[in-house]
Amino acid sequence: MRTHIARLICGFALTAGASFGTGSLPGSMAPAAAQDLPCVLPEPADAPEEVPDLGPLHDLATGAGTTVAVIDTGVTPHPQLSQLVPGADFVTPAAPHPLHDCDGHGTVVAGIIGGADYGVAPDARIVAIRQTSGHFRIDPDDSGSAGSLASLADAIHDALNHQADVINISVVSCVSPSTRVDDAILRDALARAEDAGAVVVAAAGNITDDCPDGSFVYPAHLPTVVAVAARDGDYTLANYSVTTPEDQPAVSAIGMPEAALSPTGEGFAAGIYPRAQAGLEVFAGTSFAAPVISGTAALLQERFPEESPAQLRQRLIRAAEPADGFIDPYQAISSAGPAKVTAPSEHPVQVQHTEALESFAAHRAIWLNVSVGLFVAILLLVIGLRQRSARTVREAD
């Protein structure tokens, strides 16, 4: 059986046929990829007049002292992103330009996380890592090129080399659960992230012809990754959001940003025109829900710096609403008490299993019975000694 080469697409709610995940083979000797398509054109927008009051949230934490890596299509410098720094570029490695967003995607993601006026964690340092793009030519048989799982693993390593506390991945690869994929290199990178103390957050994916519901979504459905679905404004999960596996907690956030930074580097955008003569595509999708949770994770990293990624994931899960997993950043940050983590499992983000709770109850019952039995034995011994002492006194008289 030939191993499937999985490629990554951005988590847009795109029309069928939209393609992301192109580039060139990473490496110092690789030629720069040829740009096949012109960059997207953003639709200008005014700054939003009505946005949620983030003051109470930022009274508790702002992301100060934390680093969030954005593995995406690059991030364009913007006045709202004062702490933006370049990471690696897997699209044009011979002429790296990670601070260039030709797709109008990574800049929006970064703004949701760390935008000065509207970001969840405005004081977080943002590392831009360009791992994919829909505007550059690649070899479709090259398993290590930009947009591949191999280059995603390399991007995670680059994020960790930049001391990332949180890694946001708003790109996905959808495969049939029966498809064989060699994902060892990606799992190794995620294991290193866990050991390094970094929380990995990924878009759950959008339902398209190439990503039907029920697909296995990389990297969202891998252990230790927080998979984020999108929620509509009517307090229900968006109908385009790929369903997470039953053994993975449901986590969601609003999939439409309140303020989308323009990839031109100035102002805001209402959406993009991906191609000439194409219609406007508004910013909506799990791509833009994931950075809300990444920003929240950065706030948790600041507020609870000694906690492990597993403990921080438990805080997120504990704050999620039961119906659809919606997380309000303020509720997640303000919740009191230590995060409790159960024994490691294939999905460490899971809530404690029923069997574990039943086992604990059984052990508690055993210890209770032993304690009662020991107390009765001691009581009988004391009574016996007193009776014997009384007989001894009478015999002496």
C-alpha positions as a Markdown table, in Angstrom:
| # | Residue | x | y | z |
|---|---|---|---|---|
| 1 | Met | 0.0 | 0.0 | 0.0 |
| 2 | Arg | 1.4 | 3.4 | -1.0 |
| 3 | Thr | 1.6 | 5.8 | 1.9 |
| 4 | His | -0.6 | 8.8 | 1.4 |
| 5 | Ile | 1.1 | 12.2 | 1.2 |
| 6 | Ala | -1.2 | 14.5 | 3.3 |
| 7 | Arg | -1.2 | 18.2 | 2.4 |
| 8 | Leu | -2.4 | 21.0 | 4.4 |
| 9 | Ile | -5.0 | 23.6 | 3.6 |
| 10 | Cys | -6.0 | 26.7 | 5.4 |
| 11 | Gly | -9.1 | 26.4 | 7.6 |
| 12 | Phe | -11.2 | 28.8 | 5.6 |
| 13 | Ala | -14.8 | 28.0 | 4.9 |
| 14 | Leu | -13.9 | 28.0 | 1.2 |
| 15 | Thr | -15.8 | 27.0 | -1.9 |
| 16 | Ala | -14.9 | 23.7 | -3.5 |
| 17 | Gly | -11.7 | 23.8 | -5.5 |
| 18 | Ala | -9.9 | 26.3 | -3.4 |
| 19 | Ser | -6.4 | 25.0 | -2.9 |
| 20 | Phe | -3.8 | 25.7 | -0.2 |
| 21 | Gly | -0.6 | 24.0 | 0.8 |
| 22 | Thr | 1.9 | 24.8 | -1.9 |
| 23 | Gly | 5.5 | 25.7 | -1.8 |
| 24 | Ser | 9.0 | 24.2 | -2.2 |
| 25 | Leu | 11.1 | 21.6 | -0.5 |
| 26 | Pro | 12.7 | 23.2 | 2.7 |
| 27 | Gly | 16.4 | 23.2 | 2.9 |
| 28 | Ser | 19.3 | 25.5 | 2.4 |
| 29 | Met | 19.9 | 24.4 | -1.2 |
| 30 | Ala | 16.3 | 24.5 | -2.3 |
| 31 | Pro | 15.3 | 27.0 | -5.0 |
| 32 | Ala | 12.8 | 29.6 | -4.3 |
| 33 | Ala | 9.3 | 28.5 | -5.3 |
| 34 | Ala | 7.7 | 30.2 | -8.3 |
| 35 | Gln | 4.7 | 32.3 | -7.5 |
| 36 | Asp | 1.9 | 31.1 | -9.8 |
| 37 | Leu | -0.9 | 33.4 | -8.6 |
| 38 | Pro | -1.0 | 37.0 | -7.6 |
| 39 | Cys | -1.6 | 37.8 | -3.9 |
| 40 | Val | -5.1 | 38.2 | -2.7 |
| 41 | Leu | -6.8 | 41.6 | -2.6 |
| 42 | Pro | -8.4 | 42.5 | 0.7 |
| 43 | Glu | -11.7 | 44.3 | 1.0 |
| 44 | Pro | -11.0 | 47.4 | 3.2 |
| 45 | Ala | -13.1 | 47.8 | 6.3 |
| 46 | Asp | -13.4 | 50.4 | 9.1 |
| 47 | Ala | -12.3 | 49.6 | 12.6 |
| 48 | Pro | -15.2 | 47.9 | 14.4 |
| 49 | Glu | -17.3 | 50.3 | 16.5 |
| 50 | Glu | -18.7 | 47.7 | 18.8 |
| 51 | Val | -16.5 | 45.0 | 20.2 |
| 52 | Pro | -16.5 | 43.0 | 23.5 |
| 53 | Asp | -15.0 | 44.8 | 26.5 |
| 54 | Leu | -11.7 | 43.1 | 27.0 |
| 55 | Gly | -10.8 | 45.3 | 30.0 |
| 56 | Pro | -11.8 | 42.8 | 32.7 |
| 57 | Leu | -9.9 | 40.0 | 30.9 |
| 58 | His | -6.7 | 42.1 | 30.5 |
| 59 | Asp | -6.9 | 43.1 | 34.2 |
| 60 | Leu | -6.0 | 39.5 | 34.9 |
| 61 | Ala | -3.5 | 38.8 | 32.1 |
| 62 | Thr | -2.4 | 40.2 | 28.7 |
| 63 | Gly | 0.0 | 37.5 | 27.5 |
| 64 | Ala | 3.0 | 39.5 | 28.7 |
| 65 | Gly | 6.2 | 37.4 | 28.7 |
| 66 | Thr | 4.7 | 34.7 | 26.5 |
| 67 | Thr | 5.5 | 33.7 | 22.9 |
| 68 | Val | 2.9 | 32.4 | 20.4 |
| 69 | Ala | 4.0 | 30.9 | 17.2 |
| 70 | Val | 1.6 | 31.3 | 14.2 |
| 71 | Ile | 2.3 | 28.5 | 11.7 |
| 72 | Asp | 0.4 | 29.7 | 8.7 |
| 73 | Thr | 0.8 | 31.6 | 5.4 |
| 74 | Gly | 3.1 | 34.3 | 6.9 |
| 75 | Val | 2.2 | 37.4 | 8.8 |
| 76 | Thr | 2.4 | 40.9 | 7.3 |
| 77 | Pro | 3.8 | 43.6 | 9.8 |
| 78 | His | 1.0 | 45.7 | 11.0 |
| 79 | Pro | 0.8 | 48.6 | 13.6 |
| 80 | Gln | -1.5 | 46.3 | 15.6 |
| 81 | Leu | 1.3 | 43.7 | 15.9 |
| 82 | Ser | 4.2 | 45.5 | 17.7 |
| 83 | Gln | 5.8 | 42.3 | 18.9 |
| 84 | Leu | 5.9 | 40.4 | 15.6 |
| 85 | Val | 9.2 | 38.6 | 14.8 |
| 86 | Pro | 10.1 | 36.4 | 11.9 |
| 87 | Gly | 10.4 | 32.6 | 12.1 |
| 88 | Ala | 11.3 | 30.2 | 9.3 |
| 89 | Asp | 9.9 | 30.2 | 5.8 |
| 90 | Phe | 9.1 | 26.8 | 4.2 |
| 91 | Val | 7.5 | 28.3 | 1.1 |
| 92 | Thr | 10.5 | 30.1 | -0.3 |
| 93 | Pro | 13.4 | 28.9 | 1.9 |
| 94 | Ala | 16.1 | 30.1 | -0.4 |
| 95 | Ala | 14.7 | 33.6 | -0.2 |
| 96 | Pro | 12.8 | 33.6 | 3.1 |
| 97 | His | 10.1 | 36.1 | 3.7 |
| 98 | Pro | 7.9 | 34.9 | 6.6 |
| 99 | Leu | 6.7 | 38.5 | 7.1 |
| 100 | His | 4.7 | 38.4 | 3.9 |
| 101 | Asp | 1.2 | 37.1 | 3.8 |
| 102 | Cys | 0.2 | 36.6 | 0.1 |
| 103 | Asp | -2.9 | 34.6 | 1.1 |
| 104 | Gly | -4.5 | 37.0 | 3.6 |
| 105 | His | -4.8 | 34.3 | 6.3 |
| 106 | Gly | -1.9 | 34.3 | 8.7 |
| 107 | Thr | -2.2 | 38.1 | 9.4 |
| 108 | Val | -5.8 | 37.7 | 10.4 |
| 109 | Val | -4.9 | 34.8 | 12.7 |
| 110 | Ala | -2.1 | 36.7 | 14.3 |
| 111 | Gly | -4.3 | 39.7 | 14.9 |
| 112 | Ile | -6.9 | 37.7 | 16.7 |
| 113 | Ile | -4.2 | 36.4 | 19.1 |
| 114 | Gly | -2.0 | 39.5 | 19.6 |
| 115 | Gly | -3.6 | 42.6 | 18.1 |
| 116 | Ala | -3.0 | 45.6 | 20.3 |
| 117 | Asp | -6.6 | 46.8 | 20.4 |
| 118 | Tyr | -8.6 | 43.7 | 19.7 |
| 119 | Gly | -6.4 | 40.7 | 20.4 |
| 120 | Val | -7.0 | 38.2 | 23.2 |
| 121 | Ala | -3.3 | 38.4 | 24.3 |
| 122 | Pro | -2.1 | 41.8 | 23.1 |
| 123 | Asp | 1.2 | 41.7 | 24.9 |
| 124 | Ala | 2.2 | 38.3 | 23.6 |
| 125 | Arg | 5.2 | 38.0 | 21.3 |
| 126 | Ile | 4.2 | 36.6 | 17.9 |
| 127 | Val | 6.5 | 34.4 | 15.8 |
| 128 | Ala | 5.5 | 34.2 | 12.1 |
| 129 | Ile | 6.3 | 30.9 | 10.5 |
| 130 | Arg | 5.3 | 30.6 | 6.8 |
| 131 | Gln | 4.6 | 27.0 | 6.2 |
| 132 | Thr | 2.0 | 27.0 | 3.4 |
| 133 | Ser | 0.6 | 29.2 | 0.6 |
| 134 | Gly | -1.8 | 28.8 | -2.2 |
| 135 | His | 0.1 | 31.1 | -4.5 |
| 136 | Phe | 3.4 | 29.1 | -5.1 |
| 137 | Arg | 4.1 | 26.1 | -7.2 |
| 138 | Ile | 5.2 | 22.8 | -5.6 |
| 139 | Asp | 6.0 | 19.2 | -6.7 |
| 140 | Pro | 2.9 | 17.2 | -5.7 |
| 141 | Asp | 5.0 | 14.1 | -5.1 |
| 142 | Asp | 7.4 | 15.9 | -2.7 |
| 143 | Ser | 6.5 | 14.7 | 0.8 |
| 144 | Gly | 8.8 | 17.3 | 2.4 |
| 145 | Ser | 7.7 | 20.5 | 0.6 |
| 146 | Ala | 5.7 | 23.4 | 2.1 |
| 147 | Gly | 2.2 | 22.4 | 3.0 |
| 148 | Ser | 3.2 | 18.8 | 3.9 |
| 149 | Leu | 3.1 | 17.1 | 7.3 |
| 150 | Ala | 6.9 | 16.9 | 7.2 |
| 151 | Ser | 7.3 | 20.6 | 6.9 |
| 152 | Leu | 4.6 | 21.1 | 9.5 |
| 153 | Ala | 6.7 | 19.1 | 11.9 |
| 154 | Asp | 9.7 | 21.2 | 10.9 |
| 155 | Ala | 7.7 | 24.3 | 11.6 |
| 156 | Ile | 6.8 | 23.1 | 15.1 |
| 157 | His | 10.4 | 22.5 | 15.8 |
| 158 | Asp | 11.2 | 26.1 | 14.6 |
| 159 | Ala | 8.5 | 27.4 | 16.9 |
| 160 | Leu | 10.1 | 25.6 | 19.8 |
| 161 | Asn | 13.5 | 26.9 | 18.8 |
| 162 | His | 11.9 | 30.4 | 19.2 |
| 163 | Gln | 10.8 | 29.4 | 22.8 |
| 164 | Ala | 7.1 | 29.3 | 21.9 |
| 165 | Asp | 4.7 | 28.8 | 24.8 |
| 166 | Val | 1.7 | 28.3 | 22.5 |
| 167 | Ile | 1.7 | 27.1 | 18.9 |
| 168 | Asn | -1.3 | 28.0 | 16.7 |
| 169 | Ile | -1.9 | 25.9 | 13.6 |
| 170 | Ser | -4.8 | 27.1 | 11.5 |
| 171 | Val | -4.0 | 24.8 | 8.6 |
| 172 | Val | -5.4 | 21.3 | 8.3 |
| 173 | Ser | -5.0 | 18.1 | 6.3 |
| 174 | Cys | -8.1 | 15.9 | 6.0 |
| 175 | Val | -7.9 | 12.2 | 5.2 |
| 176 | Ser | -10.2 | 9.2 | 5.4 |
| 177 | Pro | -9.9 | 7.4 | 8.7 |
| 178 | Ser | -9.0 | 4.3 | 6.7 |
| 179 | Thr | -6.1 | 6.0 | 4.9 |
| 180 | Arg | -2.6 | 5.1 | 5.9 |
| 181 | Val | -0.5 | 8.1 | 6.7 |
| 182 | Asp | 3.1 | 8.1 | 7.9 |
| 183 | Asp | 2.7 | 10.7 | 10.6 |
| 184 | Ala | 5.6 | 9.6 | 12.9 |
| 185 | Ile | 7.6 | 12.8 | 12.3 |
| 186 | Leu | 4.7 | 15.0 | 13.2 |
| 187 | Arg | 3.9 | 13.0 | 16.4 |
| 188 | Asp | 7.6 | 13.3 | 17.4 |
| 189 | Ala | 7.4 | 17.1 | 16.9 |
| 190 | Leu | 4.3 | 17.3 | 19.1 |
| 191 | Ala | 5.9 | 15.1 | 21.7 |
| 192 | Arg | 8.8 | 17.6 | 21.8 |
| 193 | Ala | 6.3 | 20.5 | 22.2 |
| 194 | Glu | 4.7 | 18.7 | 25.1 |
| 195 | Asp | 8.0 | 18.1 | 26.8 |
| 196 | Ala | 9.0 | 21.7 | 26.2 |
| 197 | Gly | 5.8 | 23.0 | 27.9 |
| 198 | Ala | 4.1 | 24.4 | 24.8 |
| 199 | Val | 0.4 | 24.2 | 24.3 |
| 200 | Val | -0.5 | 23.3 | 20.7 |
| 201 | Val | -3.9 | 24.6 | 19.3 |
| 202 | Ala | -5.2 | 23.7 | 15.9 |
| 203 | Ala | -8.3 | 24.4 | 13.8 |
| 204 | Ala | -10.8 | 21.5 | 13.7 |
| 205 | Gly | -11.3 | 21.9 | 9.9 |
| 206 | Asn | -14.1 | 23.1 | 7.7 |
| 207 | Ile | -16.4 | 20.7 | 5.8 |
| 208 | Thr | -15.7 | 20.8 | 2.1 |
| 209 | Asp | -15.6 | 18.3 | -0.8 |
| 210 | Asp | -12.0 | 17.6 | 0.1 |
| 211 | Cys | -12.8 | 17.5 | 3.9 |
| 212 | Pro | -16.1 | 15.7 | 4.5 |
| 213 | Asp | -17.4 | 15.4 | 8.0 |
| 214 | Gly | -15.9 | 12.3 | 9.7 |
| 215 | Ser | -12.5 | 12.9 | 8.2 |
| 216 | Phe | -9.3 | 12.5 | 10.3 |
| 217 | Val | -7.9 | 16.0 | 10.6 |
| 218 | Tyr | -4.2 | 16.6 | 11.0 |
| 219 | Pro | -3.0 | 17.9 | 13.3 |
| 220 | Ala | -6.2 | 18.6 | 15.2 |
| 221 | His | -7.1 | 15.0 | 16.0 |
| 222 | Leu | -3.7 | 14.0 | 17.3 |
| 223 | Pro | -3.1 | 13.5 | 21.1 |
| 224 | Thr | -2.1 | 16.6 | 23.0 |
| 225 | Val | -3.5 | 19.0 | 20.4 |
| 226 | Val | -6.5 | 21.2 | 21.3 |
| 227 | Ala | -8.9 | 20.9 | 18.4 |
| 228 | Val | -11.1 | 24.0 | 18.0 |
| 229 | Ala | -14.4 | 24.0 | 16.3 |
| 230 | Ala | -16.2 | 27.2 | 15.1 |
| 231 | Arg | -19.3 | 28.6 | 16.7 |
| 232 | Asp | -21.8 | 30.8 | 14.9 |
| 233 | Gly | -23.3 | 34.0 | 16.4 |
| 234 | Asp | -26.5 | 32.1 | 17.3 |
| 235 | Tyr | -24.8 | 30.1 | 20.0 |
| 236 | Thr | -24.6 | 26.9 | 18.0 |
| 237 | Leu | -21.7 | 25.1 | 16.3 |
| 238 | Ala | -21.2 | 26.3 | 12.7 |
| 239 | Asn | -22.6 | 23.8 | 10.2 |
| 240 | Tyr | -19.2 | 23.8 | 8.3 |
| 241 | Ser | -17.2 | 22.8 | 11.3 |
| 242 | Val | -15.8 | 19.2 | 11.2 |
| 243 | Thr | -17.0 | 17.1 | 14.1 |
| 244 | Thr | -14.3 | 16.2 | 16.6 |
| 245 | Pro | -13.9 | 12.5 | 17.6 |
| 246 | Glu | -16.0 | 11.2 | 20.5 |
| 247 | Asp | -13.0 | 10.6 | 22.6 |
| 248 | Gln | -11.8 | 14.2 | 22.2 |
| 249 | Pro | -13.3 | 17.1 | 24.2 |
| 250 | Ala | -15.4 | 19.6 | 22.2 |
| 251 | Val | -13.8 | 23.1 | 22.3 |
| 252 | Ser | -15.1 | 26.0 | 20.3 |
| 253 | Ala | -14.9 | 29.7 | 19.7 |
| 254 | Ile | -16.5 | 32.3 | 17.5 |
| 255 | Gly | -15.4 | 31.6 | 13.9 |
| 256 | Met | -15.8 | 35.2 | 12.6 |
| 257 | Pro | -13.3 | 37.7 | 13.9 |
| 258 | Glu | -14.5 | 41.0 | 15.3 |
| 259 | Ala | -11.6 | 42.8 | 13.7 |
| 260 | Ala | -9.5 | 41.3 | 10.9 |
| 261 | Leu | -6.2 | 42.9 | 10.2 |
| 262 | Ser | -5.5 | 43.6 | 6.6 |
| 263 | Pro | -2.7 | 41.7 | 4.9 |
| 264 | Thr | -1.6 | 44.9 | 3.3 |
| 265 | Gly | -0.2 | 46.0 | 6.7 |
| 266 | Glu | -2.6 | 48.9 | 7.2 |
| 267 | Gly | -6.1 | 49.0 | 8.6 |
| 268 | Phe | -8.7 | 46.2 | 8.6 |
| 269 | Ala | -10.4 | 44.0 | 6.1 |
| 270 | Ala | -13.9 | 42.6 | 5.7 |
| 271 | Gly | -12.6 | 39.7 | 3.5 |
| 272 | Ile | -10.5 | 38.9 | 0.5 |
| 273 | Tyr | -10.8 | 38.4 | -3.3 |
| 274 | Pro | -8.7 | 35.3 | -3.8 |
| 275 | Arg | -8.5 | 35.6 | -7.6 |
| 276 | Ala | -9.3 | 38.0 | -10.3 |
| 277 | Gln | -13.1 | 38.0 | -11.1 |
| 278 | Ala | -13.7 | 36.0 | -7.9 |
| 279 | Gly | -16.3 | 37.0 | -5.3 |
| 280 | Leu | -15.6 | 38.3 | -1.9 |
| 281 | Glu | -14.8 | 35.6 | 0.7 |
| 282 | Val | -15.5 | 36.8 | 4.3 |
| 283 | Phe | -13.3 | 35.7 | 7.1 |
| 284 | Ala | -15.1 | 32.7 | 8.7 |
| 285 | Gly | -14.0 | 29.3 | 9.7 |
| 286 | Thr | -12.3 | 27.2 | 12.3 |
| 287 | Ser | -9.0 | 29.0 | 11.3 |
| 288 | Phe | -10.2 | 32.0 | 13.1 |
| 289 | Ala | -11.7 | 30.2 | 16.1 |
| 290 | Ala | -8.4 | 28.5 | 16.9 |
| 291 | Pro | -6.5 | 31.7 | 17.6 |
| 292 | Val | -9.1 | 32.8 | 20.2 |
| 293 | Ile | -8.1 | 29.6 | 22.1 |
| 294 | Ser | -4.4 | 30.2 | 21.4 |
| 295 | Gly | -4.7 | 33.7 | 22.9 |
| 296 | Thr | -6.5 | 32.3 | 25.9 |
| 297 | Ala | -3.8 | 29.6 | 26.3 |
| 298 | Ala | -1.2 | 32.4 | 26.3 |
| 299 | Leu | -3.0 | 34.2 | 29.1 |
| 300 | Leu | -3.1 | 30.9 | 31.0 |
| 301 | Gln | 0.6 | 30.5 | 30.5 |
| 302 | Glu | 1.2 | 34.0 | 31.9 |
| 303 | Arg | -1.2 | 33.4 | 34.9 |
| 304 | Phe | -0.1 | 29.9 | 35.7 |
| 305 | Pro | 3.5 | 29.7 | 34.5 |
| 306 | Glu | 4.4 | 26.5 | 36.5 |
| 307 | Glu | 1.6 | 24.4 | 35.0 |
| 308 | Ser | 2.2 | 21.8 | 32.3 |
| 309 | Pro | 0.5 | 21.8 | 28.9 |
| 310 | Ala | -1.8 | 19.0 | 30.2 |
| 311 | Gln | -2.9 | 21.1 | 33.2 |
| 312 | Leu | -3.5 | 24.1 | 31.0 |
| 313 | Arg | -5.6 | 22.0 | 28.6 |
| 314 | Gln | -7.6 | 20.9 | 31.6 |
| 315 | Arg | -8.3 | 24.5 | 32.5 |
| 316 | Leu | -9.6 | 25.1 | 29.0 |
| 317 | Ile | -11.8 | 22.1 | 29.1 |
| 318 | Arg | -13.1 | 23.0 | 32.5 |
| 319 | Ala | -14.2 | 26.4 | 31.2 |
| 320 | Ala | -15.9 | 25.0 | 28.1 |
| 321 | Glu | -19.7 | 25.1 | 28.0 |
| 322 | Pro | -21.3 | 21.6 | 28.1 |
| 323 | Ala | -23.4 | 22.0 | 25.0 |
| 324 | Asp | -20.9 | 23.0 | 22.4 |
| 325 | Gly | -17.6 | 23.4 | 24.2 |
| 326 | Phe | -17.6 | 27.2 | 23.8 |
| 327 | Ile | -14.9 | 28.9 | 25.8 |
| 328 | Asp | -15.1 | 32.4 | 27.1 |
| 329 | Pro | -11.5 | 33.6 | 27.7 |
| 330 | Tyr | -12.5 | 35.5 | 30.9 |
| 331 | Gln | -14.1 | 32.4 | 32.4 |
| 332 | Ala | -11.0 | 30.3 | 31.6 |
| 333 | Ile | -8.6 | 32.8 | 33.1 |
| 334 | Ser | -10.6 | 33.7 | 36.2 |
| 335 | Ser | -11.5 | 30.2 | 37.3 |
| 336 | Ala | -10.0 | 29.4 | 40.7 |
| 337 | Gly | -8.3 | 26.2 | 42.0 |
| 338 | Pro | -5.5 | 24.1 | 40.6 |
| 339 | Ala | -5.9 | 22.1 | 37.4 |
| 340 | Lys | -6.1 | 18.4 | 38.1 |
| 341 | Val | -4.7 | 16.0 | 35.5 |
| 342 | Thr | -5.4 | 12.3 | 35.4 |
| 343 | Ala | -3.0 | 9.6 | 34.3 |
| 344 | Pro | -1.7 | 10.0 | 30.8 |
| 345 | Ser | -3.7 | 8.5 | 28.0 |
| 346 | Glu | -3.7 | 8.5 | 24.2 |
| 347 | His | -5.7 | 11.8 | 24.4 |
| 348 | Pro | -4.3 | 13.6 | 27.5 |
| 349 | Val | -6.9 | 16.3 | 27.1 |
| 350 | Gln | -9.7 | 13.9 | 28.0 |
| 351 | Val | -11.7 | 14.3 | 31.1 |
| 352 | Gln | -11.1 | 11.5 | 33.7 |
| 353 | His | -12.5 | 8.1 | 32.6 |
| 354 | Thr | -15.5 | 6.6 | 34.4 |
| 355 | Glu | -13.5 | 3.5 | 35.1 |
| 356 | Ala | -10.9 | 5.5 | 36.9 |
| 357 | Leu | -13.5 | 7.1 | 39.1 |
| 358 | Glu | -15.1 | 3.8 | 39.9 |
| 359 | Ser | -11.7 | 2.3 | 40.7 |
| 360 | Phe | -11.1 | 5.2 | 43.1 |
| 361 | Ala | -14.5 | 4.7 | 44.8 |
| 362 | Ala | -13.7 | 1.0 | 45.2 |
| 363 | His | -10.3 | 1.6 | 46.8 |
| 364 | Arg | -11.9 | 4.2 | 49.1 |
| 365 | Ala | -14.6 | 1.6 | 50.2 |
| 366 | Ile | -11.9 | -1.0 | 50.9 |
| 367 | Trp | -9.9 | 1.4 | 53.1 |
| 368 | Leu | -13.1 | 2.5 | 54.9 |
| 369 | Asn | -13.9 | -1.2 | 55.7 |
| 370 | Val | -10.4 | -1.8 | 56.9 |
| 371 | Ser | -10.5 | 1.2 | 59.1 |
| 372 | Val | -13.8 | 0.3 | 60.7 |
| 373 | Gly | -12.6 | -3.3 | 61.3 |
| 374 | Leu | -9.4 | -2.1 | 62.9 |
| 375 | Phe | -11.3 | 0.3 | 65.2 |
| 376 | Val | -13.7 | -2.5 | 66.4 |
| 377 | Ala | -10.8 | -4.8 | 67.1 |
| 378 | Ile | -9.0 | -2.2 | 69.2 |
| 379 | Leu | -12.2 | -1.5 | 71.1 |
| 380 | Leu | -12.8 | -5.2 | 71.9 |
| 381 | Leu | -9.2 | -5.5 | 73.0 |
| 382 | Val | -9.6 | -2.6 | 75.4 |
| 383 | Ile | -12.8 | -4.0 | 76.8 |
| 384 | Gly | -11.1 | -7.4 | 77.3 |
| 385 | Leu | -8.2 | -5.9 | 79.1 |
| 386 | Arg | -10.4 | -3.9 | 81.5 |
| 387 | Gln | -12.5 | -7.0 | 82.3 |
| 388 | Arg | -9.3 | -9.0 | 83.0 |
| 389 | Ser | -7.9 | -6.2 | 85.2 |
| 390 | Ala | -11.2 | -6.2 | 87.2 |
| 391 | Arg | -11.0 | -10.0 | 87.8 |
| 392 | Thr | -7.4 | -9.7 | 88.9 |
| 393 | Val | -8.4 | -7.0 | 91.5 |
| 394 | Arg | -11.3 | -9.2 | 92.9 |
| 395 | Glu | -9.0 | -12.2 | 93.2 |
| 396 | Ala | -6.4 | -10.2 | 95.1 |
| 397 | Asp | -9.1 | -9.1 | 97.6 |
